[in-house]
């Protein structure tokens, strides 16, 4: 006896048992206040129909595969081969991230610029990416994505805060040797990526140089006045004159100290002229390519979809006659 006949026989026996129970229930109906539900027979009939429908579909699929074996193999190849080639070509990817501290502009502006750069990367406009980052096309081609987030992990182009809290730049590259060059290129792009930013940086450097020159001249003047004051200390002065000289000496000291602190700050900017500072170099983690099993499963699903669409819809549509 075949498997489906055994299942049908078992369903039939179950139906007979249900009929016996229903007859017993009906015989006691005058003495019962509520009738029992009777959905078992419908369920058995539905299960039987579903089983036959499933067997019929599988049989039709097998027959279709025998008739169109060449088309089936071609659809499988269309689904699997491109994914396999792409997976082998991409190879392993490397995700790198570094933290940036800034002194000017806002986080949203930096986020917007990196978001636009990432759009060019996703559209494979490698020429523009190479020009903006001032790198060769090979380095630009190694970039897969560029993102920027704040310390809370939110997209930087949506951060409207104006504080000076550092942000994080993340990028994915196909070549681990390009991580540090890309880090420097991204920082330079954020600082001087367009003509306005380049002019702004140049003007800031000129202002720093001029202010340093002015402070040095002022400190020379103060030093000259102090020397003259020290020469005059040998003269006898009244108590009021001594108090006045003491006040002047204190104010001169405060002024010279403020100028000194400002000078040290300007010297730091002169030694580190960038408005962006990298707090930690890029930390790299490897992202492995997809496994062969994943490629086979996805490719098979795509191939089956293409084969079903052709056999069930397109081919019958071309053969259809009124």
Buried (B, 14 or more C-beta within 10 A) or exposed (E): EEEEEEEBEEBEEBBEEBEEEBEEEEEEEEEEEEEEEEEBEEEBEEBBEEBEEEEEEEEEEEEBBEEBEEBBEBBBEBBBEEBBEEBEEEEEBBBBBBBBEBEEBBBBBBBBBBBEBBEBBEEEBBEEBBEBBEBEEEBBBBBBEBBBBBEEEEBBBEBEEEEEEBBBBBBBBBBBEBBBBBBBBBBBBBBBBEEEBEEBBEEBEEEBEEBBEEBEEBBEEBEEBBEEEEEEEEEEEEEEEEEEBEEEEEEBEEEBEEBEEBBEEBEEBEEEEBBBEBEEEBEEEEEEBEEEEEBBEBBBEBBBEBBEEBBEEEEEEEEEEE
